[in-house]
């Protein structure tokens, strides 16, 4: 993990909103981790394509969640991922 994180900045999901407001994250190599705390049953968009919505949390502040929308190949590959997965 140390090798993978070398020269990268860890930003916790619960800090993401404030970091986006204060820093230009496009200019740095950053990473975050999250736990799937809720999954919505796959939905169909107006164009008929199926997508998933995951609620992610870093388990520091359970009131601070990030919604992740999965479309296309990402949805097809990962929609069965279990709740509780990191």
The 8 nearest C-alpha neighbors of each residue, nearest first, counted from 0:
[[1, 3, 2, 4, 5, 7, 6, 9],
 [0, 2, 4, 3, 5, 6, 7, 9],
 [1, 3, 5, 0, 4, 6, 7, 8],
 [4, 2, 0, 1, 5, 7, 6, 30],
 [3, 5, 1, 7, 2, 0, 6, 8],
 [4, 6, 2, 7, 3, 1, 8, 0],
 [7, 5, 4, 8, 28, 3, 29, 2],
 [8, 6, 29, 28, 4, 5, 9, 30],
 [7, 9, 29, 30, 10, 28, 6, 4],
 [10, 8, 30, 31, 29, 11, 7, 4],
 [11, 9, 31, 30, 8, 12, 15, 14],
 [10, 12, 14, 13, 31, 15, 9, 57],
 [11, 13, 15, 14, 57, 56, 31, 10],
 [12, 14, 11, 63, 15, 60, 57, 59],
 [15, 13, 11, 12, 17, 16, 18, 10],
 [14, 16, 12, 18, 17, 13, 19, 11],
 [17, 15, 19, 18, 14, 20, 13, 12],
 [16, 18, 20, 19, 15, 14, 21, 22],
 [19, 17, 15, 21, 20, 16, 22, 14],
 [20, 18, 16, 17, 22, 21, 15, 24],
 [19, 21, 17, 18, 22, 16, 23, 15],
 [22, 20, 18, 19, 17, 23, 16, 24],
 [23, 21, 18, 19, 24, 20, 17, 25],
 [22, 24, 25, 26, 19, 21, 27, 20],
 [23, 25, 26, 27, 22, 19, 29, 28],
 [26, 24, 23, 27, 28, 22, 29, 19],
 [25, 27, 24, 23, 28, 22, 29, 8],
 [28, 26, 24, 25, 29, 23, 8, 7],
 [29, 27, 7, 8, 26, 30, 6, 24],
 [30, 28, 8, 7, 9, 27, 10, 31],
 [29, 31, 9, 10, 8, 7, 32, 28],
 [32, 30, 10, 11, 9, 12, 33, 29],
 [33, 31, 57, 11, 12, 85, 30, 34],
 [32, 34, 57, 56, 55, 85, 35, 12],
 [33, 35, 85, 55, 56, 84, 83, 36],
 [34, 36, 55, 83, 82, 84, 37, 54],
 [35, 37, 55, 54, 34, 83, 82, 56],
 [38, 36, 54, 35, 53, 82, 39, 55],
 [37, 39, 53, 52, 54, 40, 82, 36],
 [38, 40, 52, 41, 53, 51, 37, 42],
 [39, 41, 42, 38, 51, 52, 50, 78],
 [42, 40, 51, 50, 39, 49, 43, 52],
 [43, 41, 50, 49, 51, 40, 44, 39],
 [44, 42, 49, 48, 47, 50, 45, 41],
 [43, 45, 47, 46, 48, 49, 42, 50],
 [44, 46, 47, 43, 48, 49, 42, 50],
 [45, 47, 44, 48, 43, 49, 50, 42],
 [48, 46, 44, 45, 43, 49, 42, 50],
 [49, 47, 44, 43, 46, 50, 45, 71],
 [48, 50, 43, 42, 44, 41, 47, 70],
 [51, 49, 70, 42, 69, 41, 74, 43],
 [52, 50, 41, 69, 68, 42, 74, 78],
 [51, 53, 68, 39, 67, 38, 69, 66],
 [52, 54, 38, 67, 66, 37, 55, 35],
 [53, 55, 66, 37, 65, 36, 35, 64],
 [56, 54, 35, 65, 34, 33, 64, 36],
 [55, 57, 64, 33, 34, 58, 12, 36],
 [56, 58, 33, 59, 12, 34, 13, 11],
 [59, 57, 56, 60, 61, 34, 33, 13],
 [60, 58, 57, 61, 13, 56, 63, 11],
 [59, 61, 62, 63, 58, 13, 57, 56],
 [60, 62, 63, 58, 59, 56, 64, 57],
 [61, 63, 60, 64, 56, 13, 59, 58],
 [64, 62, 13, 61, 60, 56, 65, 12],
 [65, 63, 56, 55, 54, 62, 66, 61],
 [64, 66, 55, 54, 67, 56, 63, 12],
 [67, 65, 54, 53, 55, 68, 52, 64],
 [66, 68, 53, 52, 54, 65, 69, 55],
 [67, 69, 52, 51, 66, 53, 70, 50],
 [70, 68, 74, 51, 50, 73, 52, 67],
 [71, 69, 74, 50, 73, 68, 72, 51],
 [72, 70, 74, 73, 75, 69, 50, 49],
 [71, 73, 75, 74, 76, 70, 77, 69],
 [72, 74, 76, 71, 75, 70, 69, 77],
 [73, 75, 69, 70, 78, 77, 72, 71],
 [76, 74, 72, 73, 77, 78, 71, 70],
 [75, 77, 73, 74, 72, 78, 79, 71],
 [76, 78, 74, 80, 79, 75, 73, 69],
 [79, 77, 74, 80, 75, 76, 51, 41],
 [78, 80, 77, 81, 76, 75, 74, 82],
 [81, 79, 77, 78, 82, 84, 76, 35],
 [82, 80, 84, 83, 79, 35, 38, 78],
 [81, 83, 35, 84, 36, 37, 38, 80],
 [84, 82, 35, 34, 36, 81, 85, 37],
 [83, 85, 82, 34, 35, 81, 80, 36],
 [84, 34, 33, 35, 83, 32, 82, 55]]
